[in-house]
């Protein structure tokens, strides 16, 4: 059983701290790039989910241009991509593209036990 997560903000996640960030809790990582228009559309939707969902889910954002090792590890081919990772570091599910709040919430509910 994992410990509850008290974070509600979206953290910046890098190649250097990815393992530490995702270890021990379900995590939703928004893979993005500064130049990506759809990524900018998704950002406030992702942030709103982070603000309303605490407990067993961490939210992080990883720039694929600045962090190629993590992007390669998860085979990120399109952005934005949200990857849900379990407490042991394995991918649970992914969502590709800019989506609305309802779609993101449904995705998180289906991917993470107790995320709602």
ZIGIDA-V345554 format. One record per residue. N is the residue number from 1. SS is DSSP state (hx for helix, st for strand, lp for the rest). OMEGA is omega in radians with two decimals (NA if undefined). Layout:
# ZIGIDA-V345554
{{N:SS:OMEGA} {N:SS:OMEGA}}
This chain:
# ZIGIDA-V345554
{{1:lp:-3.13} {2:lp:3.11} {3:lp:3.08} {4:lp:3.12} {5:st:-3.10} {6:lp:-3.10} {7:lp:3.07} {8:lp:3.14} {9:lp:3.08} {10:st:-3.14} {11:st:2.98} {12:st:-3.08} {13:lp:-3.09} {14:lp:3.04} {15:lp:-3.05} {16:lp:-3.04} {17:lp:-3.08} {18:hx:-3.11} {19:hx:-3.14} {20:hx:-3.11} {21:hx:-3.03} {22:hx:-3.08} {23:lp:2.98} {24:lp:3.13} {25:lp:2.99} {26:st:-3.11} {27:st:3.01} {28:st:-3.10} {29:st:3.08} {30:st:3.06} {31:st:-3.00} {32:st:2.99} {33:lp:-3.11} {34:lp:-3.07} {35:lp:-2.99} {36:lp:3.12} {37:hx:3.10} {38:hx:3.09} {39:hx:3.11} {40:hx:3.08} {41:hx:-3.10} {42:hx:-3.02} {43:hx:-3.12} {44:hx:3.09} {45:hx:3.11} {46:hx:3.12} {47:hx:3.13} {48:hx:3.08} {49:hx:3.11} {50:hx:-3.10} {51:hx:-3.07} {52:hx:-3.07} {53:lp:3.00} {54:lp:3.12} {55:st:-3.03} {56:lp:-3.11} {57:st:3.04} {58:st:3.10} {59:st:3.11} {60:st:3.12} {61:st:-3.07} {62:st:3.11} {63:st:-3.06} {64:lp:3.12} {65:lp:-3.12} {66:lp:-3.04} {67:lp:-3.05} {68:hx:-3.10} {69:hx:3.12} {70:hx:3.13} {71:hx:3.12} {72:hx:-3.14} {73:hx:-3.13} {74:lp:3.05} {75:lp:3.13} {76:lp:-3.10} {77:lp:3.13} {78:lp:3.07} {79:lp:-0.03} {80:lp:3.01} {81:st:3.04} {82:st:3.12} {83:st:3.03} {84:st:-3.08} {85:st:-3.13} {86:lp:-3.07} {87:lp:3.11} {88:lp:3.07} {89:lp:3.13} {90:lp:3.08} {91:st:3.09} {92:st:-3.08} {93:st:3.07} {94:st:3.13} {95:st:-3.07} {96:st:3.06} {97:lp:3.09} {98:lp:-3.11} {99:lp:3.10} {100:lp:-3.08} {101:hx:-3.12} {102:hx:-3.14} {103:hx:3.12} {104:hx:3.13} {105:hx:3.12} {106:hx:3.10} {107:hx:-3.14} {108:hx:3.12} {109:hx:-3.11} {110:hx:-3.02} {111:hx:-3.00} {112:lp:3.08} {113:lp:3.10} {114:lp:-3.11} {115:lp:-3.09} {116:lp:NA}}
